[in-house]
Amino acid sequence: MPYHRHLANRIAIALRRWAHGEAGSGLLLIVAAAIALLLANSPATHFYHTALHAPLAWTPIAHLSTVHAWINDAAMALFFFAVGLEIKREILDGELASPERRRLPVIAAMAGMAAPALVYLAVSGGDPALRPGWAIPAATDIAFAVGVLALLGKGVPPSLRLLLLTIAIVDDIGAVAIIALVYTKHIDLMLLLGAGICLALMLASNRLRIGNGWTYAALALLTWLCTLHSGVHATVAGVAAAMAIPMRLDRGSHSLLLHMEHALAPWVTYLILPLFALANAGTELGGSGSHGLLSPLPLAVAAGLVLGKQLGIFGAIWAACHLRLAHRPEGATWPQIWGMALLCGIGFTMSLFIAALAFPDQAELVEEAKLGVLAGSLISAVAGFLVLRLVASQRD
């Protein structure tokens, strides 16, 4: 075989392995976000926004009248359902299953949500119009952060990757709680009661050991429909429904929760999240306020992600270890923990999602918030990668 064909085959195999690994999911999100930015800052910008926000000629659900609404309120409900399945698995039989295991990530995650919010409020100058965006820099994007870690290969100890994953999962729990409690304005109690009844039926099915997945799927769909029309954001229904899925093994030694989680994973990773990035990352880089990134809102969001996340998470881990509340991750140095804390400033998916909820019907503020999310996430990703790469090279 000629050398150039042999080299091409090796490259193709490496790319295929990378695309199906953790780095590949992060790469796909980067590509989708880049395409969105290119479309929003090109002559195709009108087509891009019209395709997403123009009313559909027909829709089976009145509340979902645009492509953007279908992606954010329907497709993302599946993403949150998958997140809920992961959270339940981790709580029952994972890194959150015992007080000893969850102490450090819970402490770090709580500080890692509080500090960015405080930094955001400080930098935004207490402007009442910007105050609703305090939660935008609070959550970490699992796919991006783990993708960056995967690029570093064996230069990062497994305990550090596990800590990052667990912090991000606790972050997701906090973000879902914030969406449910803070960004819910008007509630239709009857429809919310309907959602509660559907959820109760799912829990009863679990207690009765009903293992038919279609039963849970139908009730989850009804829960989502009721929640969508109740005023509570529909994605909350995804997490709530996931909590009712049984994890125990059936007679065939299969777990419905694990089956659903594995079945949804490729759809969420390779379709739903890239679609979300494509629909939400497009912002006009030259049109966000009079000073772009230096405007109060994008600057506050970026500062919350870059400064708040690393200060909150690294500071909490350092304090917990020195106060003997928890142990430092095995094999991890303090510079590596700092690099991991920097990576937690990648807030892409959840931050973009919360930005749209924080400023409803205020398109200009949403665009400014997007700019801050993109800038803060990029800085955090590059800084975290460089710190961890430098530490790894020094140890080699």
Buried (B, 14 or more C-beta within 10 A) or exposed (E): EEEEEEEEEEEEEEEEEBEEBBBBBBBBBBEBBEBBBEBBBEEEBEEBBEBBBEEEEEBEEEEBBBBBBBBBBBBBBBBBBBBBBBBBBBBEEBBBEEEEBBBBBBBBBBBBBBBBBBBBBBBBEEEEEBEBBBBBBBBBBBBBBBBBBBBBEEBBBEBBBBBBBBBBBBBBBBBBEBBBEBBBEEEBEEBBEBBBBBBEBBEEBBEEEBBEBEEBBBBBBBBBBBBBBBBBBBBBBBBBBBBBBBBEEEEEEEBBBBBBBEEBBEBBBBEBBBBBBBBBBBBBBEBBBEEBBEBBBBBBBBBBBBBBBBBBBBBBBBBBBEEEEBEBBEEBBEBBBBBBBBBBBBBBBBBBBBBBBBBEEBEEBBBBBBBBBBBBBBBBBEBBBEBBBEBBEEEE
